[in-house]
Amino acid sequence: MADQIIGTRIKALRQERGLSQESLAQLFGFKDRQTVSAIETGVRRVTAAELLLAVEKLNAPIDYFTDPFRLDGEGRFSWRQSGVKGPQLAEYERRASRWVGAYRSLAAQLGRRAPLMRRALSLTRLSTFEDAMEVGERFAAELELGEVPAQRLAGAMQDELGILVLMVDAGRGISGAACRLPELDAVLISRGEVEGRRNFDLAHELFHILTWDAMPPKHVEDARDFGGNRAEQLANNFAASVLMPKAALESFGDCGPLEMDELIGRLNAAANELSVTSSALRWRLVALGRLTRARAQAIPESALRNNGRRDEVAPPPALYSRPFMEVIAAAIDRGHISVRRAAVLVGLPIDDLQELFTAHGIDFAIDL
Protein backbone atom coordinates (compact mmCIF):
# COMPACT_ATOMS: atom_id res chain seq x y z
CA MET A 1 0.00 0.00 0.00
CA ALA A 2 2.79 2.44 0.93
CA ASP A 3 4.61 1.81 -2.37
CA GLN A 4 1.40 2.43 -4.29
CA ILE A 5 0.80 5.68 -2.41
CA ILE A 6 4.31 6.96 -3.14
CA GLY A 7 4.00 6.07 -6.82
CA THR A 8 0.59 7.75 -7.07
CA ARG A 9 1.89 10.90 -5.38
CA ILE A 10 4.93 11.06 -7.65
CA LYS A 11 2.66 10.76 -10.69
CA ALA A 12 0.30 13.46 -9.37
CA LEU A 13 3.15 15.88 -8.70
CA ARG A 14 4.78 15.11 -12.06
CA GLN A 15 1.53 15.91 -13.88
CA GLU A 16 0.96 19.01 -11.77
CA ARG A 17 4.43 20.27 -12.74
CA GLY A 18 3.83 19.46 -16.41
CA LEU A 19 6.66 16.92 -16.60
CA SER A 20 6.71 13.89 -18.88
CA GLN A 21 7.90 10.51 -17.66
CA GLU A 22 11.02 11.00 -19.78
CA SER A 23 11.74 14.34 -18.08
CA LEU A 24 11.27 12.86 -14.63
CA ALA A 25 13.54 9.93 -15.50
CA GLN A 26 16.28 12.37 -16.45
CA LEU A 27 15.69 14.40 -13.29
CA PHE A 28 16.06 11.28 -11.13
CA GLY A 29 18.95 9.86 -13.14
CA PHE A 30 17.04 6.81 -14.38
CA LYS A 31 18.00 5.17 -17.67
CA ASP A 32 14.51 5.25 -19.19
CA ARG A 33 10.91 6.29 -18.61
CA GLN A 34 9.86 2.67 -17.98
CA THR A 35 11.38 2.94 -14.51
CA VAL A 36 9.17 5.95 -13.77
CA SER A 37 6.15 4.10 -15.14
CA ALA A 38 6.87 1.11 -12.91
CA ILE A 39 7.15 3.37 -9.85
CA GLU A 40 3.94 5.24 -10.64
CA THR A 41 1.96 2.02 -11.03
CA GLY A 42 3.40 0.45 -7.87
CA VAL A 43 5.23 -2.31 -9.76
CA ARG A 44 8.63 -1.07 -8.58
CA ARG A 45 9.45 0.06 -5.06
CA VAL A 46 11.03 3.43 -4.35
CA THR A 47 14.24 3.19 -2.36
CA ALA A 48 14.89 5.49 0.60
CA ALA A 49 17.48 7.35 -1.46
CA GLU A 50 15.03 7.82 -4.34
CA LEU A 51 12.37 9.11 -1.94
CA LEU A 52 14.77 11.74 -0.64
CA LEU A 53 15.62 12.57 -4.23
CA ALA A 54 11.92 13.10 -4.96
CA VAL A 55 11.66 15.45 -1.98
CA GLU A 56 14.64 17.44 -3.27
CA LYS A 57 13.95 17.46 -7.02
CA LEU A 58 10.18 17.97 -6.79
CA ASN A 59 10.42 20.41 -3.88
CA ALA A 60 7.75 18.70 -1.77
CA PRO A 61 7.72 17.69 1.91
CA ILE A 62 8.28 14.02 2.63
CA ASP A 63 4.79 13.62 4.10
CA TYR A 64 3.37 14.50 0.69
CA PHE A 65 4.66 11.13 -0.49
CA THR A 66 4.03 9.05 2.64
CA ASP A 67 1.03 10.41 4.59
CA PRO A 68 -1.89 7.95 4.05
CA PHE A 69 -4.39 10.61 5.15
CA ARG A 70 -3.71 12.64 2.00
CA LEU A 71 -5.60 12.05 -1.24
CA ASP A 72 -3.24 13.69 -3.72
CA GLY A 73 -3.50 11.97 -7.08
CA GLU A 74 -6.45 9.82 -5.95
CA GLY A 75 -9.39 11.84 -4.68
CA ARG A 76 -11.72 13.64 -7.07
CA PHE A 77 -14.15 16.18 -5.63
CA SER A 78 -17.21 17.87 -7.06
CA TRP A 79 -18.18 20.93 -5.02
CA ARG A 80 -21.56 22.66 -4.96
CA GLN A 81 -20.94 26.24 -3.91
CA SER A 82 -21.87 29.85 -4.56
CA GLY A 83 -19.40 32.71 -4.71
CA VAL A 84 -16.50 30.92 -3.03
CA LYS A 85 -13.07 32.04 -4.23
CA GLY A 86 -10.74 29.44 -5.73
CA PRO A 87 -8.01 29.57 -3.05
CA GLN A 88 -10.60 29.33 -0.26
CA LEU A 89 -12.22 26.29 -1.84
CA ALA A 90 -8.82 24.67 -2.49
CA GLU A 91 -7.86 25.09 1.15
CA TYR A 92 -11.14 23.58 2.32
CA GLU A 93 -10.72 20.68 -0.10
CA ARG A 94 -7.32 20.02 1.44
CA ARG A 95 -8.94 19.77 4.89
CA ALA A 96 -11.81 17.63 3.62
CA SER A 97 -9.35 15.31 1.91
CA ARG A 98 -7.74 14.52 5.25
CA TRP A 99 -11.08 13.48 6.80
CA VAL A 100 -11.89 11.14 3.93
CA GLY A 101 -8.30 9.91 3.71
CA ALA A 102 -8.13 9.26 7.44
CA TYR A 103 -11.36 7.28 7.38
CA ARG A 104 -10.14 5.18 4.45
CA SER A 105 -6.76 4.46 6.03
CA LEU A 106 -7.97 3.79 9.56
CA ALA A 107 -10.95 1.69 8.48
CA ALA A 108 -8.60 -0.51 6.45
CA GLN A 109 -6.28 -0.92 9.44
CA LEU A 110 -9.30 -1.96 11.51
CA GLY A 111 -10.24 -4.60 8.95
CA ARG A 112 -13.33 -2.75 7.72
CA ARG A 113 -13.39 -3.38 4.01
CA ALA A 114 -14.94 -1.10 1.44
CA PRO A 115 -17.74 -2.58 -0.70
CA LEU A 116 -16.45 -4.94 -3.37
CA MET A 117 -18.78 -3.50 -6.01
CA ARG A 118 -20.26 -0.07 -6.56
CA ARG A 119 -23.94 0.62 -7.25
CA ALA A 120 -24.79 2.80 -10.25
CA LEU A 121 -27.92 4.33 -11.75
CA SER A 122 -28.95 3.51 -15.31
CA LEU A 123 -28.98 7.16 -16.36
CA THR A 124 -26.94 9.14 -18.91
CA ARG A 125 -26.93 12.71 -20.20
CA LEU A 126 -29.49 11.55 -22.76
CA SER A 127 -31.92 10.54 -20.03
CA THR A 128 -35.06 12.65 -19.58
CA PHE A 129 -36.14 14.37 -16.40
CA GLU A 130 -38.98 11.83 -16.24
CA ASP A 131 -36.35 9.06 -16.34
CA ALA A 132 -34.51 10.64 -13.40
CA MET A 133 -37.73 10.98 -11.42
CA GLU A 134 -38.72 7.37 -12.06
CA VAL A 135 -35.28 6.15 -10.96
CA GLY A 136 -35.54 8.29 -7.83
CA GLU A 137 -38.91 6.74 -6.99
CA ARG A 138 -37.49 3.25 -7.47
CA PHE A 139 -34.43 4.07 -5.38
CA ALA A 140 -36.60 5.20 -2.45
CA ALA A 141 -38.76 2.09 -2.76
CA GLU A 142 -35.97 -0.48 -3.17
CA LEU A 143 -33.97 0.89 -0.24
CA GLU A 144 -37.20 1.02 1.79
CA LEU A 145 -36.76 4.63 2.84
CA GLY A 146 -40.31 4.73 4.17
CA GLU A 147 -42.84 7.53 4.45
CA VAL A 148 -40.22 10.17 5.25
CA PRO A 149 -37.22 9.20 3.07
CA ALA A 150 -35.11 12.14 4.26
CA GLN A 151 -34.88 10.66 7.74
CA ARG A 152 -33.39 7.36 6.53
CA LEU A 153 -31.39 8.46 3.49
CA ALA A 154 -28.01 9.05 5.16
CA GLY A 155 -28.22 5.76 7.02
CA ALA A 156 -29.10 3.86 3.84
CA MET A 157 -26.22 5.48 1.97
CA GLN A 158 -23.78 4.37 4.66
CA ASP A 159 -25.21 0.95 5.52
CA GLU A 160 -26.50 -0.23 2.13
CA LEU A 161 -24.18 1.55 -0.31
CA GLY A 162 -21.00 1.96 1.73
CA ILE A 163 -20.88 5.72 1.12
CA LEU A 164 -19.24 7.80 3.84
CA VAL A 165 -21.49 10.72 4.85
CA LEU A 166 -19.97 13.66 6.73
CA MET A 167 -21.78 16.66 8.21
CA VAL A 168 -19.23 19.44 8.25
CA ASP A 169 -18.73 23.13 8.98
CA ALA A 170 -18.04 24.06 5.39
CA GLY A 171 -18.10 27.82 5.64
CA ARG A 172 -20.24 30.37 3.89
CA GLY A 173 -21.09 29.53 0.29
CA ILE A 174 -20.19 25.82 0.33
CA SER A 175 -23.25 23.54 0.26
CA GLY A 176 -21.53 20.19 -0.06
CA ALA A 177 -19.48 17.87 -2.20
CA ALA A 178 -19.21 14.39 -3.65
CA CYS A 179 -15.83 12.65 -3.46
CA ARG A 180 -14.70 9.67 -5.52
CA LEU A 181 -11.75 7.44 -4.60
CA PRO A 182 -10.73 4.17 -6.24
CA GLU A 183 -12.25 2.20 -3.35
CA LEU A 184 -14.46 4.67 -1.47
CA ASP A 185 -17.18 7.24 -2.10
CA ALA A 186 -17.99 10.09 0.26
CA VAL A 187 -20.50 12.91 0.51
CA LEU A 188 -19.89 16.04 2.57
CA ILE A 189 -22.81 18.28 3.54
CA SER A 190 -22.71 21.69 5.21
CA ARG A 191 -24.48 21.20 8.51
CA GLY A 192 -25.11 24.93 8.76
CA GLU A 193 -27.85 24.71 6.12
CA VAL A 194 -31.48 24.30 7.19
CA GLU A 195 -32.61 20.71 7.50
CA GLY A 196 -34.57 20.58 4.24
CA ARG A 197 -31.67 22.05 2.29
CA ARG A 198 -29.23 19.58 3.83
CA ASN A 199 -31.43 16.66 2.85
CA PHE A 200 -31.80 17.89 -0.72
CA ASP A 201 -28.05 18.45 -1.02
CA LEU A 202 -27.47 14.93 0.29
CA ALA A 203 -29.76 13.37 -2.34
CA HIS A 204 -28.27 15.62 -5.03
CA GLU A 205 -24.70 14.56 -4.24
CA LEU A 206 -25.83 10.94 -4.04
CA PHE A 207 -26.89 11.23 -7.68
CA HIS A 208 -23.37 12.31 -8.63
CA ILE A 209 -21.86 9.37 -6.76
CA LEU A 210 -24.19 6.90 -8.48
CA THR A 211 -23.65 8.37 -11.97
CA TRP A 212 -19.97 9.36 -11.68
CA ASP A 213 -18.74 7.13 -14.50
CA ALA A 214 -21.59 7.95 -16.90
CA MET A 215 -21.71 11.68 -16.08
CA PRO A 216 -18.51 12.81 -14.34
CA PRO A 217 -19.46 15.99 -12.46
CA LYS A 218 -17.53 19.23 -12.71
CA HIS A 219 -14.99 19.98 -10.02
CA VAL A 220 -16.99 23.08 -9.08
CA GLU A 221 -20.72 23.64 -9.61
CA ASP A 222 -22.42 26.98 -8.96
CA ALA A 223 -25.48 26.43 -6.75
CA ARG A 224 -26.90 29.75 -7.97
CA ASP A 225 -27.15 28.45 -11.53
CA PHE A 226 -30.67 27.10 -11.33
CA GLY A 227 -30.65 26.11 -15.01
CA GLY A 228 -27.42 24.23 -14.57
CA ASN A 229 -26.00 21.70 -16.95
CA ARG A 230 -27.81 18.53 -17.87
CA ALA A 231 -26.29 16.45 -15.08
CA GLU A 232 -27.27 19.04 -12.46
CA GLN A 233 -30.84 19.19 -13.73
CA LEU A 234 -31.10 15.41 -13.67
CA ALA A 235 -29.62 15.40 -10.16
CA ASN A 236 -32.28 17.82 -8.95
CA ASN A 237 -35.11 15.73 -10.41
CA PHE A 238 -33.65 12.56 -8.91
CA ALA A 239 -33.21 14.19 -5.49
CA ALA A 240 -36.77 15.56 -5.48
CA SER A 241 -38.31 12.18 -6.28
CA VAL A 242 -36.17 10.33 -3.70
CA LEU A 243 -37.21 12.71 -0.92
CA MET A 244 -40.77 13.30 -2.12
CA PRO A 245 -42.00 10.12 -3.84
CA LYS A 246 -45.55 10.10 -5.16
CA ALA A 247 -46.78 7.84 -2.39
CA ALA A 248 -45.63 10.33 0.24
CA LEU A 249 -47.59 13.11 -1.49
CA GLU A 250 -50.89 11.29 -1.80
CA SER A 251 -52.25 12.94 1.32
CA PHE A 252 -51.42 16.38 -0.06
CA GLY A 253 -54.55 16.36 -2.16
CA ASP A 254 -55.67 18.66 -4.97
CA CYS A 255 -54.14 22.13 -4.89
CA GLY A 256 -56.57 23.59 -7.42
CA PRO A 257 -59.39 24.69 -5.10
CA LEU A 258 -57.12 26.09 -2.39
CA GLU A 259 -56.89 29.79 -1.66
CA MET A 260 -53.34 31.16 -1.58
CA ASP A 261 -53.08 31.29 2.22
CA GLU A 262 -54.38 27.73 2.53
CA LEU A 263 -52.01 26.53 -0.20
CA ILE A 264 -49.05 28.12 1.56
CA GLY A 265 -50.06 26.58 4.87
CA ARG A 266 -50.42 23.13 3.34
CA LEU A 267 -47.06 23.41 1.55
CA ASN A 268 -45.27 24.41 4.75
CA ALA A 269 -46.94 21.71 6.83
CA ALA A 270 -46.21 18.95 4.31
CA ALA A 271 -42.61 20.11 3.84
CA ASN A 272 -42.04 19.99 7.59
CA GLU A 273 -43.44 16.45 7.73
CA LEU A 274 -41.15 15.32 4.91
CA SER A 275 -38.07 17.20 6.19
CA VAL A 276 -37.70 19.08 2.90
CA THR A 277 -38.01 22.75 2.00
CA SER A 278 -41.36 24.19 1.00
CA SER A 279 -39.78 25.57 -2.15
CA ALA A 280 -38.55 22.13 -3.21
CA LEU A 281 -41.97 20.64 -2.51
CA ARG A 282 -43.63 23.36 -4.59
CA TRP A 283 -41.58 22.51 -7.68
CA ARG A 284 -41.97 18.79 -7.10
CA LEU A 285 -45.75 19.27 -7.26
CA VAL A 286 -45.34 21.24 -10.49
CA ALA A 287 -43.29 18.40 -11.99
CA LEU A 288 -46.05 15.94 -11.04
CA GLY A 289 -48.75 18.14 -12.57
CA ARG A 290 -50.43 18.73 -9.20
CA LEU A 291 -49.70 22.45 -9.18
CA THR A 292 -49.55 24.80 -12.15
CA ARG A 293 -46.31 26.66 -12.80
CA ALA A 294 -48.15 29.99 -12.79
CA ARG A 295 -49.67 29.28 -9.37
CA ALA A 296 -46.32 28.14 -8.02
CA GLN A 297 -44.59 31.30 -9.24
CA ALA A 298 -47.28 33.43 -7.61
CA ILE A 299 -46.39 32.16 -4.13
CA PRO A 300 -44.27 34.77 -2.28
CA GLU A 301 -40.84 33.39 -1.42
CA SER A 302 -41.08 35.03 2.00
CA ALA A 303 -44.09 32.86 2.84
CA LEU A 304 -42.05 29.68 2.30
CA ARG A 305 -38.86 30.77 4.05
CA ASN A 306 -37.86 28.32 6.77
CA ASN A 307 -41.08 26.43 5.93
CA GLY A 308 -43.13 29.20 7.50
CA ARG A 309 -41.53 28.83 10.92
CA ARG A 310 -40.80 32.30 12.26
CA ASP A 311 -37.45 32.66 14.00
CA GLU A 312 -37.33 28.93 14.68
CA VAL A 313 -34.04 27.35 13.68
CA ALA A 314 -33.33 23.76 14.67
CA PRO A 315 -29.81 23.01 15.97
CA PRO A 316 -27.46 21.47 13.40
CA PRO A 317 -26.61 17.76 13.50
CA ALA A 318 -23.43 16.65 15.24
CA LEU A 319 -20.20 17.03 13.28
CA TYR A 320 -19.16 14.27 10.87
CA SER A 321 -21.18 11.04 11.39
CA ARG A 322 -21.47 8.07 13.68
CA PRO A 323 -19.62 5.64 11.32
CA PHE A 324 -16.77 8.14 10.97
CA MET A 325 -16.48 8.70 14.71
CA GLU A 326 -16.74 4.96 15.40
CA VAL A 327 -13.66 4.41 13.25
CA ILE A 328 -11.81 7.23 15.04
CA ALA A 329 -12.70 5.75 18.44
CA ALA A 330 -11.65 2.23 17.45
CA ALA A 331 -8.43 3.53 15.89
CA ILE A 332 -7.53 5.38 19.11
CA ASP A 333 -8.38 2.32 21.19
CA ARG A 334 -6.11 0.08 19.10
CA GLY A 335 -3.25 2.55 18.89
CA HIS A 336 -3.55 3.39 15.18
CA ILE A 337 -3.89 7.09 15.95
CA SER A 338 -3.17 9.17 19.03
CA VAL A 339 -5.84 11.17 20.82
CA ARG A 340 -4.03 14.40 20.02
CA ARG A 341 -3.71 13.60 16.33
CA ALA A 342 -7.39 12.62 16.20
CA ALA A 343 -8.33 15.92 17.82
CA VAL A 344 -6.23 17.85 15.30
CA LEU A 345 -7.79 15.84 12.47
CA VAL A 346 -11.36 16.78 13.41
CA GLY A 347 -10.36 20.32 14.37
CA LEU A 348 -11.48 20.15 18.01
CA PRO A 349 -9.90 20.39 21.47
CA ILE A 350 -9.58 17.03 23.20
CA ASP A 351 -12.46 17.80 25.59
CA ASP A 352 -14.73 18.60 22.64
CA LEU A 353 -13.62 15.39 20.92
CA GLN A 354 -14.92 13.47 23.94
CA GLU A 355 -18.22 15.34 23.70
CA LEU A 356 -18.46 14.50 20.01
CA PHE A 357 -18.22 10.78 20.73
CA THR A 358 -21.03 11.20 23.24
CA ALA A 359 -23.14 13.21 20.78
CA HIS A 360 -23.00 10.28 18.36
CA GLY A 361 -23.92 7.79 21.07
CA ILE A 362 -20.46 6.20 21.11
CA ASP A 363 -19.45 4.81 24.51
CA PHE A 364 -15.77 5.64 24.43
CA ALA A 365 -13.80 7.39 27.14
CA ILE A 366 -10.60 9.15 26.15
CA ASP A 367 -7.72 8.07 28.36
CA LEU A 368 -4.83 10.51 28.30
Disulfide bonds with the S-S distance in Angstrom:
none
